[in-house]
Amino acid sequence: MTRTDPLDVPRPDAQLHFGVFFQGVNHWTIWSDPASGSQIAPANFRRVAQTAERGLFDAFFLGEGLRLREVDGLIHELDVAGRPDAITQLAALAAVTDRIGLVSTSNTTFNEPADLARRLSGLDLLSEGRAGWNVVTTDNAWTGANFRRGGYLDHADRYRRAEEFLTVARALWDGWADGAVSGAVGAPAWAAPGAVDRVRHRGTQFDVDLAPTLPRSGQGHPVIFQAGDSGEGRDFAARNADVVFSAHGNDFDDALAFAEDLRRRLLAVGRPEDDLRILPGTEIIIGATEAEALEKKRWIRLQQVTPATALGVAGLLWGLDLSDRDADGPLPKEDPVVAENDGSFGARRVADPRVVVAEWREKAEANGWSLRETVIALGPQRGHVGTPAGLADRFAHWVRHGAVDGFNVTPYLIPDGLDDIVDLLVPELQERGVYPTEYTGRTLREHLGLREPLTHRSTTDGRQAG
Amino acid sequence: MSGPALRLAVELDGDGAHPAAWRRAAHSPDHLLTPRRVARVAAAAENSGFTLITLEDGALPPGGTPDVVGRIGAVERAAFLAASTSVVGIAPVVPVTYAEPFHVSSQLASLDHISVGRGGWVVGEEERPEAARVWGRPHVDGEAARARESRDGVEVVRALWDSWEDDAVIRSVATSRYLDRDRLHYVDFTGDAYAVKGPAIVPRPPQGQLVVLGRPDRVPAGQLDVALVEGRDLAAVAEAAAGAGTPRTFAEIEVALDTAHATAEERVADLEQHAPWTDRGRLRHIGSASGLAVLLGRLRGVVDGVRLHPLVLDEDLPELSRLVLPHLFERRLAVRPLPGASLRTHLGLERPANRYAAGPDIEALQETR
């Protein structure tokens, strides 16, 4: 076993943070396996959250989707779909977990700040300071068809709205002075006079004049997560987020470059460069030997990318209905159809399919791949494959060199997909001193080693004023 | 009076029905908004044998200073309680005066999944004009306008619950299809003010439809499972119940009981020094536990159940639990809920068929014989 000298690295004391992402709509959950359980049964949410907690994970995440995906005007049948409302499900998990953070993906486009801030606050209080909010936006009218407001935001406006949304939410969270509510039986008033501030906000997006209804939790307010990867998204994260979910978790150099870019942006807005945690989403495949792990990966990919899924993915790329083709045969000979709007919503889209198809053809020919093998090989490369010891060495290297602060793990099997990570990988990480051996705090903010919320710091702490 | 045994519901918001109830609570004010307190009160109600817990809500502070100005959202409390109780039904108050029905539908359907079929919904209204600002929407002015929003909101929410047929998840390994799109339906609701496409993102709730409770003058009878009826006396309640036109009726009763330390009258008088007990035109029992039991016995056959609003939860719940409910259960004037059954089952309501489902193809079935 190769060991990194803990003193010869930039961050010798760095600790790895794990979150678990219970997926909603996706084709990566192997639902066809006999060991696969219900995606909606409460027992399975509880099982995943409690396993993660046993493994000292920092957080349990839920995604959000506000309309079922369609392809060519038809509801997509190949994906796992059907999920609970995130905050509602997490409030239930607050009752059956003690330490793990509970993070809701909630949309700023189709919510209102006063309502969402209150719901998140409720989760934060019921979990005693374990709530998080993954801030996402939507820009399509198609999702808006499920809401009173309809679809109405263009790309630029959705970030403007998101930022102002956060400003209002934080003002509401900060509306109650600490200790506002009396701690004594027989007090003359339930809350101290003047302890609750009315929030008055008039901006381009929101006009709020409201007395907030909830006190702060032990962590100040919910931890803010953000996932945007564009320059605009990264700047938004640098200004607002405590944690970034990145897509840069497969290649060390790529992960390090992303982390360094984000740290530069943090410094530019006047925050300390270690003020943000970077948790790429990942899948972890564990085998007793390297060869066994690779064989397992091959099996997993074939379960995830069924012939029908491969034809569906390729069909979206080509802009053609390929459902009657042979997924195990060669790539379609036709040129892809480039359409302004291909009628597919919420599903994968690429900028110029001709470029991608040319690349697919070249690689398929060079390697002798079938269409399905091509989709597997050239689709999103996810995750880490190896033995517990090998993975622990790799992760220790990554975290000590500042490429990541941890990973948001996506189990490919519900509800047992975390078991080998918790039982086999976590002990190896603990042995290397890069993973905690117990929860040291009670709140999500404490688990992540974060400073207090941005709005609670004086300008001398390094936060840009205004 | 005779008739089927009563079902018992209790409202558990805050410290009790009186605005100043917090002053007689057994805990300091800062314990009200804690998970321990939320769970403890619900456990007491469940152990007592109530069939249903309701949780009041609204986007604005529940009262004004010096009384309680804090409240955790009812849906969040309900979900938390669903995971920490096992038998009792749980119905949050959710107004759809301004809220997005799509979100409300998802939240309540999720509650039913989390509670494995113990979810209900008390349709509320946001009456205060300031509530409009919470939602960034124009003020919905007047009872008729609010009733219209409730009507449309309930219709959308109910349609979305049906938008997945019960067997929409087919997990067909042979064809790689997780869903059958023929069993998913666009609701295509178009009302006076807005349209909603559907289908839902949450699979159909275990009960098919959650139990919907509300005031019959505010929500059309055809959309309610349980009418919450009011009246200052038995005759008024009987008249309201007879005219409700809903499958079930529950009488609203405000309750203050004698305790070992003070009579009900004294307890009410103590709180009235601080604030008046808002008169909503409901039946009110201020007195002994046995007197309440007699009143409830007389309501059997008049209504299907009652919703109690205790003056002070910490004082009245123990009396209800110790003296009133056991008396009713022993004489079979009321029934306890049974483990493993849905809230619908407890209320004697059938699981509704899905409005969109075609049902089994009888001809095809006959041909295969």
Interface residues (C-beta under 8 A of the other chain):
Chain A: G24 W31 S32 Q39 I40 A41 P42 R46 G65 L66 R67 L68 L74 I75 H76 E77 L78 D79 V80 A81 G82 R83 P84 D85 I87 T88 Q89 A91 A92 L93 A94 A95 V96 F110 N111 E112 A114 D115 R118 R119 S121 G122 L123 L125 L126 S127 E128 A145 N146 F147 R148 G150 W176 V181 S182 G183 A184 V185 G186 A187 P188 A189 W190 A191 P193 V196 F206 D207 V208 D209 L210 A211 T213 L214 P215 T306 P307 A308 T309
Chain B: W22 R23 A25 A26 H27 S28 P29 D30 L32 L33 T34 P35 V38 A39 A59 L60 P61 P62 T65 P66 D67 V68 V69 G70 R71 I72 G73 V75 E76 R77 A79 F80 L81 A82 A83 S84 A99 E100 P101 F102 H103 S106 Q107 A109 S110 L111 H113 I114 S115 V116 E130 R133 V134 W135 G136 R137 W164 A168 V169 R171 V173 T175 S176 R177 Y178 L179 D180 R181 L184 A193 Y194 A195 V196 K197 G198 P199 I201 V202 P203
